[in-house]
Amino acid sequence: MTAAHGRPARAMAAPGVRAALVALLAGALCLALAPRFAWLGQWPDAWTLPLTQWAGTAVTWLLEAIKPLAREFSALMRHPMDWANLALHATPWPITIGVTAALGWYLGGFAMAALGAVGLGFVVASGYWTESMNTLALVAVSVPLALVVGGAIGILANEMPRLKPPVQALLDVMQTVPTFAYLTPLMLLFGFGPVVGLIASAIYAAPPMARNVLLALERVDPEIREAAVMSGATRAQQLFQVEIPSGASQIMVGVNQCLMAALSMVIIAAVIGGFNDIGWEVLLTMRKAQFGQSLLAGLVIVVFAVVIDRYSGTLAGERRRHDRRVVYLLLALSVVLTALFWSSLADAATFHVLTPVAEAVDRSLTAFTIANGATLDAIKNNAMFFGLLPLRIGLDQAVLPFTWGFAWTGTMSWALFAVAAVLCLLLIWRGRPAAGLMAMIAAGMLETGIADLPWPFVLIGTAALGWVAAGWRLALLSLVLLSSILLSGLFGRALMSLYLSGAAVFACALVGGAVGWLAAVSPLAWRLVRPLCDMLQTIPLFVFLIPVLMFFQIGEFSAFLAICAYAVVPMIRYTRHGLVSTPPDLIEAAAASGATDAQIMRDIRVPYAAPTILLGLNQTILYAFAMLVIAALIGTTGLGQSIYLALGQADVGLGVSAGAAMAILALLADRIVQGFAAERRRALGL
Amino acid sequence: MRKAYPGLAAAAVAAFAGGASAAELGASGEPIKLAINEWTGQHVTTRVAGEMLKAAGYEVEYVTAGMMNQFQAIADGDIHATLEIWSSNVSDEYAKKVAEGTVVELGDLGLDAKEGIAYPAHVADLCPGLPDWKALKDCAQVFATADTIPLGRLVDYPADWGTPGADRMAGFDLPFKAVPAGSEGALIAELRASSERKSPLLITFWQPHWAMSAYDVKFVDLPVGNEECFNDPAWGVNPDATHDCDFAPSRIFKGGWAGLEEKWPAAYQILTNYQLSVEDQQPMMGAIDVDGGSVEDVVAAWMSQNEDKWRPVVDAATK
């Protein structure tokens, strides 16, 4: 139904131009015919199939079938959790701090030892020691599980290239189907308790590990590979003794991301409940809108993340040997101190040193809201009126006397199209016809609004884009998958989700790219940005919902900000990582031939980093979709809300369908980006 | 803090306790697990019940559990009772499990709840005529925001609790758009921001809730309705719509594992007869959320001062 006519008559037209032309034609037709045929604008309810009910029946049947097995697994996983719990709780807290500091010294000398001691000291002072140890027990079991599973998936995909596409799809599904969507089925399967949280967090944390392992193995220098082959190593030896060590730095990015993802899922374990962990504390304080207290509880999670991250980070690089005697000294010191003060050793749960600080933070939030109420309202109104609202419902509905100061008229629509047409002709004249046609399409979308886009245009447009990015298969896949959303009757909600996450991804790409570049050129900037990234990625975002809500109230702008806060991080990280990992010999060669710093950046570092940056963009898209569900706690009306509805009504079918719809959108966006990335890589000869 | 009315609650407890006869303790060596949900009132309710069970000679374990997700655990016998279920936002899972026979209802808790369209007290200055609902007809503009313009904005319950606010706006034909809050935290954040900034806010809310007194929340007066109001459009001020009346009173009740009665007969009786009034619960909530006391201490203090309210229930089941 799209540009399906084999060889075109005009062989000179590039695929991009043909695809854009088809999409433009489809859009124009829809726009012209929509007033006459209502079914073009909105998919009629009568045409939907009871897909959600079927999904519910099928999934429930499947769950009942594998339930006994799952319960066995659940009972099995309980043991390591109990051991971890017992070990962490039975150890007096000064010894735990001593061991952590000693480990820090062993790994990275004074700086690491101090980080560990100060970090855990903060946890003791916060009064959340007991809850923290419960959380740590969960992470201690789920992260190794995720690392092993993720690593195995990555290696498997590398060993059998034919498995790569299905593995990629699986990873996307694991990362994009929101945890809340399968919470009810998971509980049914594994029973009540922390094991459900453990499994949910492992499912979410494994994909970054798998992706990075795969990327690391793919980028192993062919010369190194050949050297290993020539020295007669078996495949396993090549893999474990040569390829994995040589990709260690990339794999450590995966370990880091895996840890962060697991910790960010701690809050999900709390939603189910079953053990009194730090996430539960965050939920309780969030429910009371106590920002200071929930920030304090959230920071405990961040402290763990930072300590674990920095410790694991030292494993990637070259390590200096630090004096072993200090390790023994630290251990001995903590034991002696514990023994000396055994009788007077306070229970860690009774400390509340930081409570006044939390209250002060809360008060300053109040003061800020009162002082800046008008400014905050102005920011929100401007962003809504001139950004989000036109994007959602289009200029024809968003431009009203009380938003823009005047009403949108038919003449203005024609003027908009005329300007777009002029721009289009100009671009065609400059030899960029695809860009010109895209300008026309953009004008049409701006006029209509993303939430009101006619479904034939969305289907055809996406398929055309998929075709340009990766060929016929992707075009067909996108048609099939989007049709399934149409048939399930969730298309309207899907467009709402698309609009919100699309706006957020766009903003994140701009801001995150710029910050990542800054962090790459200035080590000082990175030192400032890095802890912020760690915090944004690991602090339960529930914590930030409170100030965002108090500043900007319930609504799309708040949701947009919440999504951006989370999704911007991979963009920053990957952009920086890509830019700083340019091989030094390339830079030296360019510098020797007289290139300026700016030229090196533009011609060497950015192109070399492009695949990594695109991986970052891909992660940003997936993160934005993941955050949609949390954003639904603010009160959005997209697929995220459906998932909460399903959770409340224990509607397995609706939950699974809405989760699947979300995964489909993310998956298509991801495939299209990856397609363009691959094309880019080919063009650069990488 | 509100003043307690001990006489009333004691009478209610006595009335229920009177008819009960003593029962076996059952497996008193095994701990009875009570669900701790996400809100303070429920913590108080559960802790009082747990201490009563302990006084009867049981071991009690408090297990944190999400309100929406707890019923699967109760059906599996991983949790044995949950003591504060609100009919206004109970998960459909509960009805399914009751139909299945794995979860049983343990009777009303005796908390008198009220839900309604509410506003922080200062809003009365911005929209003169409140609490009369007719005042809202003319000052919708005051409540308008970027998301709802030109309509006023009503912050409704999270979508999974139902849409009672939106139903009222349609029922009374008020120019308001109901925006679902997404979570209880979002509702509280709205109340807090509105009280601090003295900005307009119309919200669907309920009591008993600590925020009612903390943010001086008032209810809009809506005409008292009956069953017909929800079924017959002709009833009430608006002849074209249902729901043109006040909220139907919400029921608060207790639920438990189906095997509870057989395993711990006396505990089943205690939990079934257990009652707690708003007048008792609300001051305890205030002592915890506003004055910063711990649940353990506040409940222990209440238990020692109000032994006449709970002891008869325990004695009736065990002696």
Interface residues (C-beta under 8 A of the other chain):
Chain A: L183 T184 M187 L188 G191 F192 G193 A270 V271 I272 G273 G274 F275 N276 W280 L283 L284 M286 R287 K288 A289 T366 T369 I370 G373 K380 N381 M384 F385 L389 L400 F402 T403 F542 L545 I546 L549 M550 F551 Q553 I554 G555 E556 F557 A632 L633 I634 G635 T636 T637 Q641 Y644 L645 L647 G648 Q649 A650 D651
Chain B: A35 I36 E38 W39 T40 V63 T64 A65 G66 M68 N69 Q70 F71 Q72 A73 D76 D78 I79 N89 S91 D92 E93 K96 T145 A146 D147 I149 P150 V155 P158 A159 D160 W161 V179 P180 A181 G182 S183 E184 G185 A186 I188 A189 E190 L191 R192 A193 E196 R197 S199 W210 D289
